[in-house]
Amino acid sequence: MRIFLFIVLSVCVCISLSAQLTIVSGKATDEDGELFSANVVVYTLDGEIVTGATTDFDGNYSIILESGVYNFLISYIGYPAKKVENVELDRLGLQNLDFHYSNEEMNTPLDMEEICICDDFEYFANPLFDLENTTSGAIYNSDQVRRFR
């Protein structure tokens, strides 16, 4: 019985050691201070999204990840996206990864599609909803309810 218990306990310890987690935290700032509500997205090296976080009022974020190698992307409204590639996370550790935008980076023009500001009514000929209809609901009889199944 002791040998069986020892084997089970050994297997559990090995499994728990193989999936160690690392806490990645940092701060997003620019020349004026902290960036509130910046998005930090974590990608695998293949480009798949793993997880993400949003910075708090002080520009801080925190993400829990398994050990491995990841790419990080930060985006903030009006700023160009910033990428940090091949960040290796060690087991059982804390990793600090800060993002800072300099004045030079903030003045980089953004690549944007065209923006149309128009007063053409034909553009809005097919609205998503009827502005005149303020009700939302319907009355169904028992035959109609039976057909829903």
C-alpha positions, 0 to 999 in steps of 0.5 A, a space after each residue: 500500500 505504501 508503494 502505491 501511495 508513493 507512486 501516486 504521490 510521485 506522479 502528482 508532483 511530476 505533473 504539477 512541476 511540468 506546468 509551472 506558471 509565471 506572472 508577467 507584470 509591467 507598466 505602460 507609460 508615455 512621456 506624460 505618465 501612465 497609459 490607462 486602458 492600454 491593451 496587452 495581448 500575448 501571442 505564441 510564436 505561431 501567432 495564436 492569441 494566448 491571452 490578454 490584459 488591460 492596464 489599470 488607472 496606474 498603467 499596470 497590468 498582470 498576466 499569468 502564463 505557463 513557462 515558454 516563449 511568447 510575443 507581446 503586443 501593446 496597443 493604445 488608441 492613437 498610438 502605434 502598436 508596439 511589439 516585443 518578440 521572443 520573451 522567454 518565461 522561466 518556471 516559478 518566476 515573476 517577469 517584469 515587462 514594461 512598455 514605454 512610448 517616447 515622443 518620437 514614437 508618438 509622433 509616428 503617423 498611423 497607417 489608417 484606412 480612409 475615413 468618410 465623414 458624410 451627410 449623405 442620407 443614401 448611405 444610411 438607407 438601410 439602418 440596423 433598426 427602425 427608429 420609429 419602432 420602440 417596442 421589442 416583443 411579440 405575441 405567439 399562440 400555442 401553435 407557433 410555440 410548438 413550431 419553435 422546437 
